Structure formats: C-alpha cells, structure tokens
Amino acid sequence: MRVLIVHNEYRQPGGEDVVFRAEARMLRDAGHEVRTFVVHNDDVDDGTPLRNGVRAIWNRQAAGRIAALVREHEVDVTHFHNTMPQLSPAVIRAARRAGSATVLTLHNYRLVCPAGTFFRGGKICVDCAGSAFPWPGVARGCYRGSRLATATVGATNLVHRLVRTWQTKVDRFIVLSNFAKQGFARAGLPAEKLAIKPNFLPRFAAEVPTPAGRRAALFLGRLSHEKGVRPMLAALEQCREAELRIAGDGPLAAEVEARVRSRGGVEWLGRCDRDRVARELGQALCLVLPSLWFEGLPMTLVEAFAAGVPVVAFDTGPISEIVVDGENGLLVPIGDAAGLAWALDRVASQPELRERLVQGARASYEARFTPERNLSLLERVYADALATRAAVPGRAAG
C-alpha cells in the first residue's frame, strides 16, 4: 500500500510526534511504501496575525503541495496527524480530491474544545463542547492564553464544519478510546467513521529490566496543573511507605523544587532523555498518573505497561478504560490526594498485590499495545477508508 503521512510537529516535542514517527516506521517495516510530509512550528514565519489566521483556516499552498504528492506517487491513503497551525484542514480536502483515501488521527479534543483538553481553571470544562463556535473559550483565551488564537481555532473548526470537511472528506477518524469516540460522535462526527486504535510501543523499547526491591513510585510528564502535580505532592505528605521520583519540567517546577528541599521522600530528576526514562521505569515501583483532565492515551502509560510497571491513576473516563483497578494498577477518585497516598502505600507495602499488578501490566501491553496488534488495527482502518473512498468519491470542488 502507498501511504502518505502528514504531520505538523510542535515546538516542544510531545506524544503526537512520537506516534507519528513510530507508525511510519512500523508501516515501512511491514513492507508498505511510506512517504512523509512534515512541517515544524519552529518554521512559522512572522506574518501578520490576519495572514497567519487565514493560513490556519485554509492554507492553499500546503493543500497544493499535498495534492501534488498524492498524484505524483499515486498515494492510496493519506494519513493526517496534526494539521495546526501551518497546514490547515484544507490539506485533507486536497488529498481526497487528488484521489487518495483520507484518515485523520484525533490525538486530542481540539475539534470540540479549543484548548484540546476539556480543562480550565483547575477542573474539567465542557462549556464549548455543544457549540458550533467556542464563544466561552474565546472569551477566556483558552488556547495559548490568547483570545485571537482561540478565535482562530474556533473559526477553523466552524469553517470546515460548514463546508463538511469532517463529514465528507475524512474517510476514517482514529480515536484513542471509546470515551473519545462517544464524545466526538455526540459532537457531530459520523459515528461509523470513528475507529478506536490506541497508541503502541515498539518491542525493542519495551525490553526493560524489572529488578526486585523497587521502592519509589515514578511520575513522568510535564509539571503542570492539569497533570495533577499539586495533588500528587499533597499525597506524598501523607505517604508512609512509598517514595517518589519526578521526571519532567514545566510551569510548576518551582513548587516541585521547593517540596524536594523541604523534606525527604521525593527526588526531582528534571527533564530526562529516552534512555534515562527507560532506566527509571525499570526501577519504578509504579507509575503515578494523577491527571485531572481527560487524557487521550499517554505514551507514559504504554511505556509503563511494556516495562511491567503498574499504574496508579486518578479515575478519569479514558484512563479507566485502560487501567483496571486491582488488575494492572489502582484507580483513585479524581483529585483525592489521601486516596492517592493510600494507593501508593498499598503498592509499596503489599508484595502479593504488587506482583499481581506487575503481571497484569505486562499482560495489558501484550494484549493491546504491541506493534503487531497496532499494525493489524491500522491496516484495517486503511482498508475501511479505501472502501469508503471507492463507494463515495470526492467531488471536484474543494
């Protein structure tokens, strides 16, 4: 199969960038003919806000380049990851008009929430979910703290809703959980086009030693409010058995540093490269995932399961589909610092429970997150997209 994968990379590398590269490599290894088209936000020019806003809504130049690639290489499927802000959804229309089937991975919730997180003011927020245009989000500047930038996101989604890009020019959407599928269907995306395919981890990255005698829980991620850093630190004050190692950086780094100085039981490692992350997971008692928002599918969770590391997490919709309480981890009511401390101490002090969770974590990886499983799911999505493209040809317009 001839596949073109399109992605707008972020200034700060994140999970979407990792997934984009991993899927391209997986498809090549399976014998598919894969080309990539990548732009990077470091390359954004200093055009006027109006020019940049128009380009984010409808980038004719990028659309022309994608159409040319599809025609030149007779692409069967064009798979889009992130198209913001440089590419615009116009590239999806261009690919389909040029003759390929189209697939769009929805890594976050930005089609229905301008911030992409359903999180504002320290709590879950769905104020924009039922609106064609996100007026509450614009008023609050939910995207990058800017009303103008938020309005651009809203205008992009509204324009492409009106011209039916989402309804008629995307042959298949990939979502990461049933929670996301239900939410996007309620927002108006065609339910029959929403396919659940989780992220995965290559096996070469999963062979991490699991030494006995682990004591410290591990947090991996951005040190920000939505990631639950504050309730995690509050939980640590109440832990009697578990200790914590924190790998990451972000806006709450000063609070973490102050907590490290104030007493024992916690160590801040700062930002870690991939090799250091693998080593830390290999020595971790469990992964702490105290996110307060609706995570998509954190790669840290997949990495933990691959390493046989159970996960202690707050019980949010998407996470509770993956972390099964008492089987591969423990779930705690969202924001409950005392409950989080209790769960961490259980894992630290109960060897039989810990061993059961370790076995369950690795079994979860083998069942859901291997390259073999992911390749099968992705090829099925592509086949379904091709069938839809053949049955309902795209119009010449757009």
Kinemage of the C-alpha trace (Angstrom):
@kinemage 1
@onewidth
@group {chain A} dominant
@subgroup {mainchain}
@vectorlist {calphas} color= white
{ca met a 1} P 0.000 0.000 0.000
{ca arg a 2} L 1.239 3.513 -0.831
{ca val a 3} L 0.797 5.743 2.219
{ca leu a 4} L 1.493 9.443 2.740
{ca ile a 5} L 1.684 10.531 6.396
{ca val a 6} L 1.286 14.250 7.127
{ca his a 7} L 2.161 15.984 10.390
{ca asn a 8} L 2.719 19.474 11.816
{ca glu a 9} L 5.313 18.999 14.581
{ca tyr a 10} L 5.209 21.021 17.777
{ca arg a 11} L 7.889 23.333 19.145
{ca gln a 12} L 8.102 21.182 22.272
{ca pro a 13} L 8.186 17.505 21.216
{ca gly a 14} L 5.236 15.532 22.518
{ca gly a 15} L 3.387 12.266 22.263
{ca glu a 16} L 1.853 13.057 18.875
{ca asp a 17} L 5.293 13.478 17.343
{ca val a 18} L 6.382 10.138 18.826
{ca val a 19} L 3.301 8.352 17.467
{ca phe a 20} L 3.736 9.865 14.008
{ca arg a 21} L 7.303 8.606 13.705
{ca ala a 22} L 6.572 5.208 15.252
{ca glu a 23} L 3.659 4.499 12.912
{ca ala a 24} L 5.666 5.491 9.848
{ca arg a 25} L 8.490 3.162 10.861
{ca met a 26} L 6.068 0.341 11.641
{ca leu a 27} L 4.383 0.610 8.239
{ca arg a 28} L 7.731 0.640 6.413
{ca asp a 29} L 8.900 -2.399 8.341
{ca ala a 30} L 5.711 -4.176 7.265
{ca gly a 31} L 6.508 -3.553 3.594
{ca his a 32} L 4.264 -0.592 2.852
{ca glu a 33} L 5.557 2.245 0.672
{ca val a 34} L 5.547 5.201 3.067
{ca arg a 35} L 6.274 8.868 2.440
{ca thr a 36} L 6.034 11.641 4.997
{ca phe a 37} L 5.273 15.342 4.727
{ca val a 38} L 6.320 17.271 7.830
{ca val a 39} L 6.311 20.924 8.817
{ca his a 40} L 7.574 22.240 12.148
{ca asn a 41} L 6.283 25.104 14.252
{ca asp a 42} L 9.823 26.435 14.593
{ca asp a 43} L 9.497 27.383 10.935
{ca val a 44} L 6.418 29.600 11.352
{ca asp a 45} L 7.160 32.921 9.697
{ca asp a 46} L 6.449 36.313 11.229
{ca gly a 47} L 3.453 37.171 9.088
{ca thr a 48} L 0.646 39.382 10.297
{ca pro a 49} L -1.921 37.880 12.691
{ca leu a 50} L -4.518 38.113 9.932
{ca arg a 51} L -2.313 36.281 7.449
{ca asn a 52} L -1.419 33.593 9.963
{ca gly a 53} L -5.062 33.201 10.935
{ca val a 54} L -6.195 32.788 7.336
{ca arg a 55} L -3.445 30.240 6.706
{ca ala a 56} L -4.505 28.245 9.771
{ca ile a 57} L -8.061 28.081 8.419
{ca trp a 58} L -7.243 27.400 4.753
{ca asn a 59} L -3.671 27.066 3.536
{ca arg a 60} L -3.909 26.890 -0.247
{ca gln a 61} L -0.172 26.483 -0.743
{ca ala a 62} L 0.043 23.483 1.590
{ca ala a 63} L -3.061 21.992 0.011
{ca gly a 64} L -1.465 22.274 -3.423
{ca arg a 65} L 1.711 20.550 -2.249
{ca ile a 66} L -0.227 17.652 -0.719
{ca ala a 67} L -2.348 17.216 -3.840
{ca ala a 68} L 0.778 17.144 -5.998
{ca leu a 69} L 2.380 14.460 -3.805
{ca val a 70} L -0.755 12.316 -3.904
{ca arg a 71} L -0.903 12.479 -7.699
{ca glu a 72} L 2.829 12.066 -8.301
{ca his a 73} L 3.157 8.973 -6.110
{ca glu a 74} L -0.351 7.574 -6.694
{ca val a 75} L -0.970 7.522 -2.961
{ca asp a 76} L -3.637 5.107 -1.744
{ca val a 77} L -4.126 6.557 1.756
{ca thr a 78} L -3.122 9.925 3.182
{ca his a 79} L -2.951 9.799 6.965
{ca phe a 80} L -3.029 13.107 8.844
{ca his a 81} L -1.935 13.632 12.430
{ca asn a 82} L -1.719 17.306 13.441
{ca thr a 83} L -2.592 19.982 10.847
{ca met a 84} L -2.410 23.042 13.147
{ca pro a 85} L -1.432 25.752 12.625
{ca gln a 86} L 0.553 25.650 9.376
{ca leu a 87} L -1.226 23.099 7.222
{ca ser a 88} L -4.944 23.655 7.924
{ca pro a 89} L -7.687 21.080 7.266
{ca ala a 90} L -7.653 22.203 3.630
{ca val a 91} L -4.891 19.645 3.065
{ca ile a 92} L -7.363 16.867 3.881
{ca arg a 93} L -9.720 18.069 1.172
{ca ala a 94} L -6.825 18.380 -1.258
{ca ala a 95} L -5.642 14.821 -0.688
{ca arg a 96} L -9.091 13.391 -1.242
{ca arg a 97} L -9.696 15.497 -4.327
{ca ala a 98} L -6.378 14.235 -5.710
{ca gly a 99} L -7.570 10.649 -5.402
{ca ser a 100} L -6.437 9.149 -2.083
{ca ala a 101} L -8.475 7.938 0.846
{ca thr a 102} L -8.051 10.071 3.950
{ca val a 103} L -7.502 9.184 7.606
{ca leu a 104} L -7.253 11.678 10.492
{ca thr a 105} L -5.975 10.750 13.957
{ca leu a 106} L -7.653 12.795 16.700
{ca his a 107} L -4.898 12.890 19.310
{ca asn a 108} L -6.722 15.496 21.409
{ca tyr a 109} L -10.154 17.123 21.692
{ca arg a 110} L -9.449 20.331 19.748
{ca leu a 111} L -12.302 19.783 17.282
{ca val a 112} L -14.723 20.387 20.159
{ca cys a 113} L -12.548 22.254 22.711
{ca pro a 114} L -10.145 24.991 21.546
{ca ala a 115} L -7.662 24.136 24.293
{ca gly a 116} L -7.877 20.476 23.312
{ca thr a 117} L -8.052 19.384 26.949
{ca phe a 118} L -11.574 19.948 28.359
{ca phe a 119} L -9.758 21.571 31.288
{ca arg a 120} L -9.942 25.134 32.610
{ca gly a 121} L -9.472 26.832 35.950
{ca gly a 122} L -8.274 23.667 37.619
{ca lys a 123} L -11.217 21.473 36.675
{ca ile a 124} L -12.963 19.709 33.813
{ca cys a 125} L -14.731 22.158 31.474
{ca val a 126} L -17.071 21.227 28.603
{ca asp a 127} L -18.583 24.668 28.022
{ca cys a 128} L -17.675 24.692 24.309
{ca ala a 129} L -18.495 21.068 23.529
{ca gly a 130} L -22.025 21.649 22.269
{ca ser a 131} L -21.405 24.865 20.313
{ca ala a 132} L -20.568 25.368 16.655
{ca phe a 133} L -18.256 28.219 17.702
{ca pro a 134} L -16.433 28.224 21.087
{ca trp a 135} L -17.573 31.594 22.437
{ca pro a 136} L -16.773 30.743 26.091
{ca gly a 137} L -13.286 29.614 25.124
{ca val a 138} L -12.658 32.761 23.086
{ca ala a 139} L -13.774 34.983 25.966
{ca arg a 140} L -11.337 33.207 28.277
{ca gly a 141} L -8.476 32.857 25.775
{ca cys a 142} L -8.314 29.102 26.366
{ca tyr a 143} L -5.858 28.397 23.536
{ca arg a 144} L -2.384 29.684 24.403
{ca gly a 145} L -3.914 32.348 26.652
{ca ser a 146} L -4.972 34.361 23.582
{ca arg a 147} L -8.479 35.341 22.511
{ca leu a 148} L -7.269 35.835 18.947
{ca ala a 149} L -5.578 32.440 18.769
{ca thr a 150} L -8.632 30.780 20.334
{ca ala a 151} L -10.915 32.514 17.842
{ca thr a 152} L -8.712 31.207 15.013
{ca val a 153} L -9.091 27.642 16.273
{ca gly a 154} L -12.839 28.129 16.559
{ca ala a 155} L -13.090 29.681 13.098
{ca thr a 156} L -11.079 26.820 11.586
{ca asn a 157} L -13.400 24.217 13.040
{ca leu a 158} L -16.517 26.195 12.143
{ca val a 159} L -15.483 26.786 8.520
{ca his a 160} L -14.672 23.141 7.964
{ca arg a 161} L -17.876 22.084 9.667
{ca leu a 162} L -19.833 24.343 7.303
{ca val a 163} L -18.085 23.031 4.180
{ca arg a 164} L -18.439 19.487 5.583
{ca thr a 165} L -14.758 18.620 5.607
{ca trp a 166} L -15.215 16.428 8.673
{ca gln a 167} L -18.374 14.762 7.376
{ca thr a 168} L -17.434 14.093 3.757
{ca lys a 169} L -13.680 14.494 3.213
{ca val a 170} L -12.370 12.290 6.009
{ca asp a 171} L -12.898 8.598 5.270
{ca arg a 172} L -11.857 7.401 8.724
{ca phe a 173} L -11.053 9.076 12.033
{ca ile a 174} L -8.769 7.328 14.509
{ca val a 175} L -9.575 7.916 18.173
{ca leu a 176} L -7.670 6.546 21.137
{ca ser a 177} L -10.518 5.372 23.374
{ca asn a 178} L -14.197 4.580 23.464
{ca phe a 179} L -14.616 7.667 25.661
{ca ala a 180} L -13.246 9.826 22.846
{ca lys a 181} L -15.365 8.015 20.254
{ca gln a 182} L -18.566 8.709 22.144
{ca gly a 183} L -17.623 12.344 22.720
{ca phe a 184} L -16.802 13.054 19.078
{ca ala a 185} L -19.966 11.271 17.925
{ca arg a 186} L -22.048 13.489 20.232
{ca ala a 187} L -20.260 16.494 18.729
{ca gly a 188} L -21.456 15.527 15.253
{ca leu a 189} L -18.686 13.445 13.680
{ca pro a 190} L -20.007 10.415 11.756
{ca ala a 191} L -20.000 7.583 14.299
{ca glu a 192} L -19.489 4.955 11.609
{ca lys a 193} L -16.200 6.602 10.630
{ca leu a 194} L -14.725 6.656 14.153
{ca ala a 195} L -12.269 3.796 14.661
{ca ile a 196} L -10.607 3.068 18.011
{ca lys a 197} L -6.882 2.418 17.707
{ca pro a 198} L -4.629 3.008 20.716
{ca asn a 199} L -1.014 4.089 20.559
{ca phe a 200} L 1.682 1.426 20.786
{ca leu a 201} L 5.270 0.866 21.796
{ca pro a 202} L 7.868 -0.977 19.702
{ca arg a 203} L 9.146 -4.144 21.309
{ca phe a 204} L 12.786 -3.030 21.115
{ca ala a 205} L 11.891 -0.217 23.505
{ca ala a 206} L 9.887 -2.477 25.775
{ca glu a 207} L 12.582 -4.875 26.957
{ca val a 208} L 13.296 -3.088 30.213
{ca pro a 209} L 14.723 -4.957 33.232
{ca thr a 210} L 12.438 -5.208 36.232
{ca pro a 211} L 14.683 -5.595 39.299
{ca ala a 212} L 13.316 -6.725 42.628
{ca gly a 213} L 13.166 -4.455 45.634
{ca arg a 214} L 11.585 -1.425 43.968
{ca arg a 215} L 10.562 1.320 46.371
{ca ala a 216} L 9.997 4.608 44.572
{ca ala a 217} L 6.952 5.489 42.504
{ca leu a 218} L 7.679 7.453 39.325
{ca phe a 219} L 5.980 10.457 37.748
{ca leu a 220} L 6.810 11.146 34.089
{ca gly a 221} L 5.466 14.237 32.407
{ca arg a 222} L 5.015 17.961 32.268
{ca leu a 223} L 4.956 19.690 35.618
{ca ser a 224} L 1.657 21.482 35.107
{ca his a 225} L -1.622 21.800 36.929
{ca glu a 226} L -3.707 19.595 34.616
{ca lys a 227} L -1.199 16.774 35.106
{ca gly a 228} L -2.128 16.646 38.803
{ca val a 229} L 1.239 17.716 40.190
{ca arg a 230} L -0.254 19.514 43.205
{ca pro a 231} L -2.491 16.673 44.441
{ca met a 232} L 0.425 14.315 43.848
{ca leu a 233} L 2.673 16.424 46.092
{ca ala a 234} L -0.123 16.619 48.661
{ca ala a 235} L -0.433 12.835 48.557
{ca leu a 236} L 3.256 12.469 49.218
{ca glu a 237} L 2.825 14.345 52.503
{ca gln a 238} L 0.516 11.529 53.621
{ca cys a 239} L 2.500 8.541 52.324
{ca arg a 240} L 4.023 6.278 54.989
{ca glu a 241} L 5.688 3.707 52.746
{ca ala a 242} L 6.066 5.000 49.182
{ca glu a 243} L 8.663 7.433 47.916
{ca leu a 244} L 8.500 9.390 44.662
{ca arg a 245} L 10.828 10.256 41.795
{ca ile a 246} L 9.685 13.025 39.444
{ca ala a 247} L 10.973 13.220 35.864
{ca gly a 248} L 9.894 16.279 33.920
{ca asp a 249} L 9.834 20.046 33.783
{ca gly a 250} L 7.216 22.729 33.401
{ca pro a 251} L 5.406 25.669 34.993
{ca leu a 252} L 5.189 24.054 38.445
{ca ala a 253} L 8.886 23.190 38.601
{ca ala a 254} L 9.490 25.756 41.350
{ca glu a 255} L 6.840 24.131 43.565
{ca val a 256} L 8.373 20.713 42.996
{ca glu a 257} L 11.839 22.046 43.784
{ca ala a 258} L 10.576 23.652 46.991
{ca arg a 259} L 8.943 20.382 48.036
{ca val a 260} L 12.177 18.486 47.406
{ca arg a 261} L 14.098 20.930 49.615
{ca ser a 262} L 11.542 20.825 52.419
{ca arg a 263} L 11.681 17.128 53.264
{ca gly a 264} L 12.667 13.651 52.113
{ca gly a 265} L 10.735 11.045 50.209
{ca val a 266} L 10.890 12.762 46.839
{ca glu a 267} L 13.572 13.372 44.222
{ca trp a 268} L 13.261 15.638 41.190
{ca leu a 269} L 15.220 14.396 38.188
{ca gly a 270} L 14.385 17.226 35.794
{ca arg a 271} L 13.792 16.567 32.119
{ca cys a 272} L 15.081 13.126 31.078
{ca asp a 273} L 16.014 11.701 27.691
{ca arg a 274} L 14.501 8.469 26.398
{ca asp a 275} L 17.298 6.243 27.715
{ca arg a 276} L 17.002 7.736 31.200
{ca val a 277} L 13.213 7.288 31.126
{ca ala a 278} L 13.654 3.594 30.276
{ca arg a 279} L 16.085 3.148 33.158
{ca glu a 280} L 13.797 4.913 35.595
{ca leu a 281} L 10.833 2.776 34.549
{ca gly a 282} L 12.927 -0.339 35.011
{ca gln a 283} L 13.425 0.591 38.654
{ca ala a 284} L 9.968 2.021 39.411
{ca leu a 285} L 7.553 0.703 41.985
{ca cys a 286} L 4.680 2.050 39.878
{ca leu a 287} L 3.861 4.918 37.551
{ca val a 288} L 1.848 7.761 39.077
{ca leu a 289} L -0.672 9.233 36.612
{ca pro a 290} L -2.641 11.849 38.585
{ca ser a 291} L -4.003 13.763 35.577
{ca leu a 292} L -7.020 15.948 36.298
{ca trp a 293} L -8.123 16.215 32.661
{ca phe a 294} L -9.347 13.731 30.073
{ca glu a 295} L -6.039 12.373 28.819
{ca gly a 296} L -6.093 10.767 25.372
{ca leu a 297} L -3.704 7.855 25.730
{ca pro a 298} L -0.466 8.936 27.436
{ca met a 299} L 2.589 7.219 25.992
{ca thr a 300} L 3.975 7.073 29.526
{ca leu a 301} L 1.167 4.650 30.403
{ca val a 302} L 2.007 2.386 27.460
{ca glu a 303} L 5.711 2.540 28.345
{ca ala a 304} L 4.920 1.571 31.928
{ca phe a 305} L 2.852 -1.448 30.919
{ca ala a 306} L 5.572 -2.528 28.494
{ca ala a 307} L 8.070 -2.458 31.365
{ca gly a 308} L 5.754 -4.400 33.649
{ca val a 309} L 5.127 -1.326 35.798
{ca pro a 310} L 1.619 -0.928 37.242
{ca val a 311} L -0.129 2.442 37.106
{ca val a 312} L -1.755 4.358 39.967
{ca ala a 313} L -4.069 6.927 38.422
{ca phe a 314} L -6.985 9.233 39.009
{ca asp a 315} L -10.188 7.718 37.658
{ca thr a 316} L -10.998 9.767 34.558
{ca gly a 317} L -13.024 8.465 31.620
{ca pro a 318} L -10.286 7.470 29.148
{ca ile a 319} L -7.811 6.207 31.758
{ca ser a 320} L -10.319 3.876 33.416
{ca glu a 321} L -10.726 2.082 30.080
{ca ile a 322} L -7.068 1.061 30.285
{ca val a 323} L -6.149 0.910 33.953
{ca val a 324} L -8.237 -1.848 35.549
{ca asp a 325} L -8.344 -1.421 39.305
{ca gly a 326} L -6.646 -4.330 41.049
{ca glu a 327} L -5.541 -5.920 37.775
{ca asn a 328} L -2.856 -3.734 36.169
{ca gly a 329} L -2.972 -0.779 38.523
{ca leu a 330} L -5.087 1.094 41.052
{ca leu a 331} L -7.671 3.821 40.431
{ca val a 332} L -8.394 6.703 42.794
{ca pro a 333} L -11.237 9.278 42.670
{ca ile a 334} L -10.080 12.305 40.725
{ca gly a 335} L -8.270 14.861 42.870
{ca asp a 336} L -8.285 12.665 46.001
{ca ala a 337} L -4.801 13.191 47.464
{ca ala a 338} L -5.493 10.999 50.513
{ca gly a 339} L -6.723 8.193 48.281
{ca leu a 340} L -3.660 8.540 46.089
{ca ala a 341} L -1.393 8.245 49.138
{ca trp a 342} L -3.296 5.154 50.295
{ca ala a 343} L -2.952 3.521 46.858
{ca leu a 344} L 0.777 4.234 46.635
{ca asp a 345} L 1.348 2.819 50.107
{ca arg a 346} L -0.598 -0.321 49.185
{ca val a 347} L 1.646 -0.972 46.207
{ca ala a 348} L 4.755 -0.290 48.298
{ca ser a 349} L 3.783 -2.444 51.260
{ca gln a 350} L 1.915 -5.428 49.754
{ca pro a 351} L 4.257 -7.695 47.739
{ca glu a 352} L 1.494 -10.054 46.574
{ca leu a 353} L -0.596 -7.172 45.248
{ca arg a 354} L 2.465 -5.633 43.611
{ca glu a 355} L 3.364 -8.890 41.842
{ca arg a 356} L -0.194 -9.319 40.565
{ca leu a 357} L -0.233 -5.776 39.221
{ca val a 358} L 3.178 -6.213 37.564
{ca gln a 359} L 1.977 -9.321 35.744
{ca gly a 360} L -1.246 -7.583 34.759
{ca ala a 361} L 0.600 -4.546 33.422
{ca arg a 362} L 2.792 -6.612 31.117
{ca ala a 363} L -0.193 -8.699 30.012
{ca ser a 364} L -2.028 -5.482 29.106
{ca tyr a 365} L 0.874 -4.420 26.909
{ca glu a 366} L 0.928 -7.773 25.112
{ca ala a 367} L -2.823 -7.734 24.553
{ca arg a 368} L -3.269 -4.137 23.369
{ca phe a 369} L -0.125 -2.155 22.687
{ca thr a 370} L 2.316 -4.248 20.650
{ca pro a 371} L 3.386 -3.300 17.102
{ca glu a 372} L 1.756 -6.460 15.756
{ca arg a 373} L -1.620 -5.578 17.263
{ca asn a 374} L -1.336 -1.953 16.202
{ca leu a 375} L -0.339 -2.784 12.636
{ca ser a 376} L -3.376 -5.028 12.275
{ca leu a 377} L -5.684 -2.283 13.528
{ca leu a 378} L -4.097 0.409 11.356
{ca glu a 379} L -4.233 -1.707 8.194
{ca arg a 380} L -7.906 -2.371 8.895
{ca val a 381} L -8.554 1.371 9.245
{ca tyr a 382} L -6.800 1.989 5.926
{ca ala a 383} L -8.794 -0.764 4.210
{ca asp a 384} L -12.065 0.685 5.528
{ca ala a 385} L -11.024 4.173 4.404
{ca leu a 386} L -10.264 2.882 0.904
{ca ala a 387} L -13.649 1.165 0.777
{ca thr a 388} L -15.395 4.387 1.790
{ca arg a 389} L -13.382 6.382 -0.765
{ca ala a 390} L -14.366 3.961 -3.518
{ca ala a 391} L -18.033 3.959 -2.545
{ca val a 392} L -18.394 7.718 -2.114
{ca pro a 393} L -15.978 9.504 -4.481
{ca gly a 394} L -14.946 13.029 -3.576
{ca arg a 395} L -16.311 15.925 -5.567
{ca ala a 396} L -14.075 18.002 -7.759
{ca ala a 397} L -14.740 21.079 -5.681
{ca gly a 398} L -12.714 21.998 -2.623
